[in-house]
């Protein structure tokens, strides 16, 4: 009986021992690579911050020198940028809504063409003429599109309105007398969740007769 108990005890110990050795071997093999990978990731995160660059942007006829990261979008600069003299750019007409080029709420004009500011890097806008909704009016004189939107009450909540106005102005720059279908196509990149499309289309038609 004692011999049987001793044998069983030995077998159990051997089994546990082999399990322990196997687990330890795997851990010893995998752990260094895991640790090295973790260390490299930590070093990358703790490394130098992304380098900034000072760029000059022409926005609504005025030059701004702003410090940006390579990944900074034009929309971020317009809404939150600070130029090198310490002044806020602070042009909040372009709205941050979807942030993925789907709604058109951030539309601005770049060299006369409508562009989603959330999809354009600020560094790519250097040397170009950027126009936001704030830059359409001439002093106290509203742009014909702005006047027409007021005349036709072409807004409800108004959040998407700046993007629609800029897109409409860009459309009329290219086509001063668009048909209804051309207006629909030209504004297809802008979304109005309140559903004021008929009034918007009427406003663009009215504006086209004044340009």
Backbone as CSV, one residue per row, in Angstrom:
resi,resn,N_x,N_y,N_z,CA_x,CA_y,CA_z,C_x,C_y,C_z
1,UNK,0.822,-1.222,0.000,0.000,0.000,0.000,0.844,1.255,0.000
2,UNK,1.836,1.281,0.876,2.694,2.464,0.837,3.365,2.643,-0.501
3,UNK,3.780,1.492,-1.147,4.437,1.597,-2.460,3.489,2.161,-3.504
4,UNK,2.185,1.735,-3.438,1.199,2.220,-4.411,0.993,3.718,-4.254
5,UNK,0.858,4.139,-3.014,0.682,5.568,-2.767,1.886,6.356,-3.233
6,UNK,3.054,5.762,-3.011,4.280,6.455,-3.408,4.340,6.598,-4.918
7,UNK,3.891,5.498,-5.640,3.934,5.520,-7.107,2.978,6.566,-7.651
8,UNK,1.741,6.587,-7.066,0.771,7.583,-7.524,1.274,8.993,-7.263
9,UNK,1.875,9.166,-6.118,2.396,10.493,-5.809,3.476,10.904,-6.770
10,UNK,4.324,9.950,-7.149,5.396,10.251,-8.100,4.853,10.620,-9.459
11,UNK,3.821,9.858,-9.931,3.232,10.141,-11.246,2.611,11.530,-11.284
12,UNK,1.882,11.865,-10.239,1.238,13.180,-10.199,2.289,14.275,-10.203
13,UNK,3.307,14.086,-9.426,4.361,15.090,-9.367,5.046,15.251,-10.715
14,UNK,5.281,14.116,-11.401,5.948,14.174,-12.702,5.072,14.911,-13.719
15,UNK,3.754,14.605,-13.671,2.834,15.251,-14.607,2.811,16.765,-14.374
16,UNK,2.691,17.132,-13.121,2.678,18.561,-12.803,3.994,19.225,-13.170
17,UNK,5.062,18.468,-12.930,6.379,19.008,-13.256,6.504,19.277,-14.754
18,UNK,6.057,18.288,-15.574,6.150,18.454,-17.033,5.276,19.605,-17.526
19,UNK,4.093,19.714,-16.901,3.223,20.842,-17.265,3.912,22.169,-16.981
20,UNK,4.506,22.218,-15.805,5.186,23.448,-15.426,6.340,23.780,-16.336
21,UNK,7.119,22.747,-16.685,8.264,22.960,-17.573,7.800,23.433,-18.939
22,UNK,6.715,22.781,-19.474,6.206,23.161,-20.795,5.725,24.595,-20.818
23,UNK,4.943,24.960,-19.812,4.427,26.330,-19.738,5.556,27.333,-19.598
24,UNK,6.524,26.976,-18.764,7.660,27.873,-18.564,8.459,28.066,-19.824
25,UNK,8.624,26.976,-20.603,9.392,27.073,-21.853,8.708,27.990,-22.848
26,UNK,7.367,27.808,-22.985,6.610,28.676,-23.909,6.698,30.124,-23.468
27,UNK,6.514,30.335,-22.166,6.570,31.704,-21.654,7.932,32.317,-21.876
28,UNK,8.976,31.506,-21.664,10.336,32.009,-21.843,10.607,32.354,-23.292
29,UNK,9.955,31.602,-24.216,10.165,31.856,-25.645,9.395,33.078,-26.118
30,UNK,8.134,33.198,-25.641,7.256,34.267,-26.120,7.511,35.582,-25.404
31,UNK,7.743,35.513,-24.100,7.834,36.724,-23.296,8.830,37.749,-23.820
32,UNK,10.061,37.339,-24.194,11.007,38.351,-24.667,10.492,39.138,-25.862
33,UNK,9.865,38.442,-26.839,9.379,39.151,-28.022,8.228,40.075,-27.663
34,UNK,7.358,39.608,-26.741,6.250,40.453,-26.306,6.773,41.682,-25.593
35,UNK,7.747,41.458,-24.711,8.315,42.571,-23.967,9.016,43.558,-24.883
36,UNK,9.765,43.010,-25.849,10.475,43.885,-26.787,9.486,44.720,-27.582
37,UNK,8.391,44.046,-28.046,7.372,44.774,-28.799,6.729,45.854,-27.959
38,UNK,6.438,45.532,-26.694,5.831,46.510,-25.797,6.766,47.675,-25.540
39,UNK,8.049,47.353,-25.366,9.028,48.410,-25.123,9.133,49.348,-26.319
40,UNK,9.130,48.746,-27.527,9.223,49.582,-28.729,7.996,50.471,-28.870
41,UNK,6.816,49.904,-28.575,5.586,50.694,-28.658,5.618,51.836,-27.658
42,UNK,6.104,51.525,-26.442,6.192,52.561,-25.415,7.170,53.651,-25.817
43,UNK,8.302,53.227,-26.425,9.287,54.209,-26.873,8.707,55.108,-27.953
44,UNK,7.923,54.494,-28.855,7.328,55.283,-29.937,6.344,56.299,-29.383
45,UNK,5.550,55.861,-28.375,4.582,56.769,-27.787,5.257,57.851,-26.965
46,UNK,6.368,57.500,-26.350,7.058,58.458,-25.490,8.087,59.285,-26.249
47,UNK,8.192,59.039,-27.550,9.181,59.744,-28.353,8.809,61.195,-28.570
48,UNK,9.563,61.837,-29.431,9.299,63.236,-29.715,7.905,63.404,-30.296
49,UNK,7.245,64.509,-29.969,5.922,64.801,-30.516,6.027,65.017,-32.019
50,UNK,4.889,64.854,-32.684,4.871,65.064,-34.131,5.353,66.479,-34.423
51,UNK,6.256,66.602,-35.365,6.859,67.897,-35.659,5.823,68.876,-36.193
52,UNK,5.893,70.103,-35.726,5.019,71.165,-36.206,5.725,71.972,-37.288
53,UNK,4.928,72.608,-38.116,5.477,73.475,-39.158,4.652,74.750,-39.206
54,UNK,5.289,75.838,-39.507,4.582,77.105,-39.669,4.274,77.303,-41.145
55,UNK,2.995,77.461,-41.448,2.579,77.646,-42.835,1.796,78.944,-42.963
56,UNK,1.698,79.438,-44.174,0.930,80.656,-44.434,-0.282,80.312,-45.283
57,UNK,-1.444,80.734,-44.812,-2.688,80.482,-45.526,-3.365,81.800,-45.860
58,UNK,-3.907,81.878,-47.056,-4.669,83.060,-47.462,-6.149,82.737,-47.310
59,UNK,-6.761,83.341,-46.311,-8.161,83.057,-45.994,-8.966,84.347,-46.085
60,UNK,-9.928,84.361,-46.971,-10.783,85.535,-47.178,-9.960,86.791,-47.452
61,UNK,-8.889,86.611,-48.230,-8.058,87.742,-48.626,-7.058,88.197,-47.585
62,UNK,-6.971,87.484,-46.475,-6.040,87.855,-45.410,-5.071,86.710,-45.172
63,UNK,-3.805,87.039,-44.936,-2.787,86.012,-44.711,-2.668,85.684,-43.228
64,UNK,-2.587,84.403,-42.949,-2.401,83.917,-41.582,-1.194,82.994,-41.567
65,UNK,-0.316,83.185,-40.605,0.777,82.245,-40.390,0.418,81.413,-39.167
66,UNK,0.208,80.135,-39.405,-0.241,79.263,-38.322,0.705,78.082,-38.170
67,UNK,0.808,77.608,-36.957,1.642,76.437,-36.676,0.746,75.207,-36.650
68,UNK,1.072,74.234,-37.472,0.221,73.049,-37.593,1.058,71.773,-37.569
69,UNK,0.407,70.673,-37.239,0.994,69.361,-37.446,0.678,68.935,-38.871
70,UNK,1.418,67.977,-39.369,1.191,67.516,-40.742,-0.215,66.963,-40.921
71,UNK,-0.803,66.465,-39.848,-2.126,65.842,-39.926,-3.276,66.826,-39.698
72,UNK,-2.988,68.080,-39.399,-4.026,69.060,-39.092,-4.850,69.380,-40.330
73,UNK,-6.168,69.318,-40.188,-7.033,69.624,-41.325,-7.258,71.129,-41.445
74,UNK,-7.680,71.517,-42.632,-8.005,72.924,-42.861,-9.140,73.356,-41.947
75,UNK,-10.103,72.475,-41.721,-11.232,72.814,-40.851,-10.761,73.141,-39.440
76,UNK,-9.824,72.366,-38.925,-9.303,72.615,-37.579,-8.629,73.974,-37.500
77,UNK,-7.867,74.316,-38.529,-7.201,75.623,-38.537,-8.226,76.744,-38.580
78,UNK,-9.244,76.595,-39.421,-10.252,77.646,-39.545,-10.972,77.887,-38.223
79,UNK,-11.324,76.829,-37.549,-12.131,76.952,-36.338,-11.301,77.207,-35.082
80,UNK,-10.123,76.597,-34.999,-9.360,76.631,-33.747,-7.927,77.129,-33.893
81,UNK,-7.517,77.450,-35.108,-6.126,77.822,-35.325,-5.753,79.147,-34.684
82,UNK,-4.469,79.265,-34.351,-3.931,80.506,-33.790,-2.726,80.900,-34.623
83,UNK,-2.732,82.122,-35.146,-1.596,82.525,-35.977,-0.403,82.887,-35.103
84,UNK,0.730,83.118,-35.732,1.978,83.307,-34.983,1.987,84.589,-34.161
85,UNK,1.062,85.488,-34.430,0.987,86.711,-33.624,0.094,86.519,-32.401
86,UNK,-0.450,85.310,-32.274,-1.260,85.008,-31.097,-2.741,85.241,-31.280
87,UNK,-3.163,85.611,-32.482,-4.581,85.866,-32.736,-5.291,84.588,-33.186
88,UNK,-6.512,84.418,-32.726,-7.312,83.277,-33.168,-7.759,83.491,-34.606
89,UNK,-7.684,82.441,-35.413,-8.263,82.520,-36.755,-9.775,82.636,-36.606
90,UNK,-10.377,81.743,-35.805,-11.750,81.901,-35.318,-12.774,82.135,-36.424
91,UNK,-12.736,81.314,-37.474,-13.752,81.371,-38.525,-14.597,80.110,-38.385
92,UNK,-15.703,80.239,-37.674,-16.479,79.059,-37.284,-17.682,78.799,-38.185
93,UNK,-17.761,79.506,-39.315,-18.875,79.263,-40.235,-18.868,77.846,-40.768
94,UNK,-17.687,77.345,-41.110,-17.562,75.949,-41.552,-17.761,75.054,-40.335
95,UNK,-18.739,74.161,-40.417,-19.132,73.376,-39.243,-18.451,72.007,-39.196
96,UNK,-18.089,71.610,-37.987,-17.584,70.258,-37.755,-18.784,69.381,-37.417
97,UNK,-19.175,68.542,-38.378,-20.352,67.689,-38.169,-19.955,66.219,-38.304
98,UNK,-19.784,65.761,-39.534,-19.459,64.338,-39.725,-17.961,64.072,-39.619
99,UNK,-17.145,65.045,-39.986,-15.683,64.932,-39.969,-15.180,63.794,-40.855
100,UNK,-15.923,63.478,-41.914,-15.485,62.418,-42.825,-15.942,62.663,-44.262
101,UNK,-16.218,63.927,-44.601,-16.529,64.270,-45.980,-17.845,63.733,-46.489
102,UNK,-18.860,63.718,-45.643,-20.143,63.162,-46.062,-21.293,64.160,-46.041
103,UNK,-21.226,65.177,-45.189,-22.405,66.037,-45.007,-22.293,67.397,-45.677
104,UNK,-21.082,67.874,-45.919,-20.909,69.173,-46.564,-21.005,70.364,-45.637
105,UNK,-21.182,70.118,-44.340,-21.316,71.234,-43.407,-20.062,72.071,-43.264
106,UNK,-18.918,71.536,-43.675,-17.644,72.250,-43.532,-17.163,72.843,-44.858
107,UNK,-18.048,72.906,-45.854,-17.625,73.322,-47.191,-17.042,74.732,-47.210
108,UNK,-15.904,74.864,-47.859,-15.290,76.164,-48.149,-14.917,76.157,-49.629
109,UNK,-14.518,77.311,-50.132,-14.006,77.370,-51.499,-12.489,77.467,-51.468
110,UNK,-11.863,76.674,-52.295,-10.412,76.739,-52.473,-10.166,76.991,-53.952
111,UNK,-9.614,78.172,-54.232,-9.445,78.617,-55.623,-10.756,78.528,-56.389
112,UNK,-11.834,78.925,-55.719,-13.139,79.008,-56.368,-13.924,77.719,-56.434
113,UNK,-13.343,76.610,-55.992,-14.016,75.317,-56.046,-14.421,74.881,-54.635
114,UNK,-15.590,74.256,-54.532,-16.041,73.800,-53.216,-15.214,72.609,-52.749
115,UNK,-14.841,72.647,-51.481,-13.975,71.622,-50.886,-14.473,71.337,-49.474
116,UNK,-14.441,70.065,-49.084,-14.721,69.722,-47.690,-13.483,70.067,-46.865
117,UNK,-13.605,71.024,-45.972,-12.449,71.434,-45.166,-11.999,70.345,-44.206
118,UNK,-12.900,69.432,-43.849,-12.513,68.353,-42.930,-11.678,67.289,-43.624
119,UNK,-11.654,67.311,-44.956,-10.925,66.297,-45.712,-9.654,66.842,-46.359
120,UNK,-9.365,68.100,-46.147,-8.177,68.712,-46.743,-7.174,69.053,-45.651
121,UNK,-5.941,68.635,-45.834,-4.899,68.996,-44.884,-4.554,70.471,-45.038
122,UNK,-4.291,71.102,-43.921,-3.961,72.525,-43.958,-2.724,72.791,-44.812
123,UNK,-1.739,71.887,-44.744,-0.505,72.110,-45.508,-0.762,72.067,-47.014
124,UNK,-1.831,71.387,-47.429,-2.152,71.319,-48.855,-2.875,72.567,-49.341
125,UNK,-3.286,73.417,-48.418,-4.000,74.638,-48.790,-3.060,75.829,-48.947
126,UNK,-1.770,75.618,-48.741,-0.807,76.707,-48.907,-0.790,77.186,-50.358
127,UNK,-0.687,78.495,-50.527,-0.603,79.059,-51.868,-1.927,79.113,-52.601
128,UNK,-3.016,78.791,-51.910,-4.340,78.800,-52.537,-5.220,79.865,-51.887
129,UNK,-6.242,80.275,-52.611,-7.184,81.263,-52.095,-8.340,80.525,-51.420
130,UNK,-8.436,80.686,-50.119,-9.476,80.004,-49.344,-10.579,81.007,-49.013
131,UNK,-11.816,80.624,-49.291,-12.952,81.496,-48.991,-13.949,80.736,-48.136
132,UNK,-14.259,81.287,-46.983,-15.275,80.698,-46.109,-16.559,81.505,-46.253
133,UNK,-17.606,81.062,-45.593,-18.877,81.780,-45.688,-18.729,83.210,-45.169
134,UNK,-17.802,83.415,-44.219,-17.588,84.771,-43.692,-16.989,85.701,-44.737
135,UNK,-16.337,85.131,-45.750,-15.662,85.955,-46.746,-16.471,86.233,-47.995
136,UNK,-17.719,85.769,-48.041,-18.530,85.979,-49.246,-19.091,87.393,-49.341
137,UNK,-19.474,87.944,-48.216,-20.045,89.293,-48.222,-18.971,90.322,-48.528
138,UNK,-19.396,91.431,-49.082,-18.497,92.553,-49.366,-18.838,93.672,-48.396
139,UNK,-18.175,93.664,-47.260,-18.523,94.625,-46.223,-19.916,94.325,-45.691
140,UNK,-20.796,95.330,-45.767,-22.175,95.143,-45.311,-23.073,94.576,-46.403
141,UNK,-22.543,94.442,-47.604,-23.337,93.922,-48.721,-23.216,92.403,-48.789
142,UNK,-24.335,91.744,-48.607,-24.329,90.290,-48.642,-24.121,89.775,-50.061
143,UNK,-23.594,88.586,-50.144,-23.467,87.904,-51.437,-24.882,87.589,-51.944
144,UNK,-25.113,87.602,-53.260,-26.439,87.284,-53.796,-27.017,85.973,-53.268
145,UNK,-26.171,84.980,-53.050,-26.665,83.706,-52.511,-27.156,83.893,-51.080
146,UNK,-26.427,84.653,-50.284,-26.849,84.901,-48.911,-28.180,85.647,-48.884
147,UNK,-28.312,86.649,-49.743,-29.570,87.400,-49.817,-30.728,86.494,-50.221
148,UNK,-30.479,85.628,-51.197,-31.538,84.744,-51.689,-31.954,83.727,-50.632
149,UNK,-31.008,83.248,-49.840,-31.356,82.305,-48.774,-32.269,82.977,-47.757
150,UNK,-32.018,84.239,-47.464,-32.881,84.975,-46.538,-34.253,85.194,-47.172
151,UNK,-34.251,85.599,-48.429,-35.500,85.881,-49.141,-36.415,84.660,-49.195
152,UNK,-35.839,83.497,-49.433,-36.635,82.273,-49.580,-36.733,81.469,-48.284
153,UNK,-36.215,82.030,-47.201,-36.247,81.327,-45.912,-35.707,79.907,-46.074
154,UNK,-34.544,79.829,-46.722,-33.980,78.529,-47.106,-33.143,77.905,-45.995
155,UNK,-33.678,77.914,-44.805,-32.985,77.300,-43.676,-33.997,77.003,-42.589
156,UNK,-33.652,76.075,-41.737,-34.508,75.787,-40.593,-33.658,75.881,-39.335
157,UNK,-32.890,74.828,-39.024,-32.005,74.943,-37.857,-30.798,75.815,-38.177
158,UNK,-30.424,75.861,-39.451,-29.335,76.731,-39.886,-27.945,76.151,-39.770
159,UNK,-27.826,74.953,-39.206,-26.487,74.409,-38.983,-25.789,74.049,-40.290
160,UNK,-26.546,73.575,-41.261,-25.953,73.194,-42.547,-25.868,74.366,-43.510
161,UNK,-26.495,75.490,-43.161,-26.645,76.605,-44.101,-25.324,77.166,-44.620
162,UNK,-24.307,77.395,-43.788,-23.051,77.925,-44.335,-22.470,77.053,-45.441
163,UNK,-22.515,75.740,-45.246,-21.995,74.836,-46.270,-22.787,74.923,-47.557
164,UNK,-24.108,75.004,-47.442,-24.953,75.126,-48.632,-24.690,76.441,-49.359
165,UNK,-24.524,77.510,-48.616,-24.286,78.814,-49.238,-22.965,78.819,-50.000
166,UNK,-21.926,78.272,-49.392,-20.623,78.234,-50.067,-20.684,77.331,-51.298
167,UNK,-21.322,76.175,-51.176,-21.446,75.274,-52.323,-22.253,75.925,-53.441
168,UNK,-23.292,76.664,-53.070,-24.113,77.352,-54.070,-23.319,78.437,-54.782
169,UNK,-22.526,79.182,-54.022,-21.698,80.229,-54.628,-20.672,79.627,-55.573
170,UNK,-20.080,78.508,-55.172,-19.105,77.834,-56.035,-19.773,77.314,-57.304
171,UNK,-20.985,76.786,-57.159,-21.736,76.306,-58.319,-21.985,77.437,-59.303
172,UNK,-22.412,78.590,-58.792,-22.714,79.726,-59.666,-21.454,80.349,-60.251
173,UNK,-20.317,80.141,-59.607,-19.054,80.589,-60.211,-18.781,79.827,-61.500
174,UNK,-19.144,78.556,-61.511,-18.907,77.709,-62.685,-20.048,77.769,-63.687
175,UNK,-21.254,77.951,-63.182,-22.441,77.932,-64.042,-23.402,79.002,-63.546
176,UNK,-23.427,80.126,-64.217,-24.211,81.266,-63.736,-25.711,81.108,-63.966
177,UNK,-26.099,80.130,-64.758,-27.522,79.927,-65.025,-27.857,78.432,-65.024
178,UNK,-27.759,77.793,-63.879,-27.976,76.344,-63.818,-29.460,75.980,-63.866
179,UNK,-29.739,74.817,-64.413,-31.095,74.279,-64.366,-31.336,73.686,-62.983
180,UNK,-32.593,73.312,-62.728,-32.905,72.709,-61.435,-32.101,71.429,-61.232
181,UNK,-31.983,70.629,-62.271,-31.223,69.386,-62.156,-29.749,69.666,-61.888
182,UNK,-29.217,70.692,-62.526,-27.809,71.050,-62.306,-27.592,71.565,-60.888
183,UNK,-28.590,72.258,-60.353,-28.496,72.723,-58.968,-28.493,71.527,-58.014
184,UNK,-29.383,70.584,-58.275,-29.449,69.392,-57.421,-28.130,68.624,-57.439
185,UNK,-27.557,68.487,-58.624,-26.276,67.784,-58.734,-25.175,68.582,-58.044
186,UNK,-25.172,69.894,-58.264,-24.131,70.743,-57.689,-24.144,70.774,-56.172
187,UNK,-25.322,70.553,-55.587,-25.451,70.586,-54.122,-25.611,69.187,-53.530
188,UNK,-25.368,68.178,-54.334,-25.577,66.801,-53.871,-24.610,66.388,-52.763
189,UNK,-23.540,67.127,-52.591,-22.583,66.810,-51.527,-22.928,67.439,-50.198
190,UNK,-24.054,68.146,-50.148,-24.489,68.796,-48.907,-25.788,68.164,-48.427
191,UNK,-25.889,68.005,-47.123,-27.062,67.362,-46.533,-27.799,68.321,-45.614
192,UNK,-29.129,68.395,-45.800,-29.986,69.173,-44.898,-30.932,68.199,-44.217
193,UNK,-30.726,67.958,-42.959,-31.564,66.996,-42.245,-32.946,67.561,-41.924
194,UNK,-33.107,68.870,-42.042,-34.422,69.472,-41.820,-35.289,69.401,-43.076
195,UNK,-34.680,69.123,-44.214,-35.445,68.930,-45.444,-35.889,70.200,-46.138
196,UNK,-35.076,71.245,-46.109,-35.464,72.509,-46.755,-34.982,72.603,-48.202
197,UNK,-34.754,71.476,-48.831,-34.190,71.464,-50.187,-34.973,72.314,-51.193
198,UNK,-36.305,72.241,-51.246,-37.020,73.057,-52.250,-36.726,74.549,-52.119
199,UNK,-36.645,75.030,-50.877,-36.361,76.447,-50.650,-34.919,76.785,-51.029
200,UNK,-34.020,75.854,-50.755,-32.615,76.054,-51.127,-32.476,76.141,-52.638
201,UNK,-33.132,75.242,-53.351,-33.049,75.248,-54.813,-33.637,76.543,-55.383
202,UNK,-34.754,76.999,-54.799,-35.346,78.267,-55.248,-34.391,79.430,-54.992
203,UNK,-33.720,79.395,-53.857,-32.782,80.468,-53.525,-31.636,80.531,-54.526
204,UNK,-31.127,79.378,-54.921,-30.026,79.350,-55.891,-30.491,79.890,-57.238
205,UNK,-31.706,79.539,-57.642,-32.238,80.062,-58.908,-32.354,81.579,-58.852
206,UNK,-32.836,82.098,-57.739,-32.952,83.550,-57.587,-31.577,84.210,-57.609
207,UNK,-30.627,83.627,-56.900,-29.270,84.190,-56.862,-28.633,84.184,-58.241
208,UNK,-28.936,83.166,-59.027,-28.326,83.071,-60.364,-28.744,84.231,-61.256
209,UNK,-29.909,84.788,-60.993,-30.383,85.915,-61.810,-29.748,87.234,-61.388
210,UNK,-29.035,87.210,-60.253,-28.402,88.438,-59.758,-26.891,88.430,-59.949
211,UNK,-26.380,87.360,-60.531,-24.927,87.254,-60.679,-24.529,87.358,-62.152
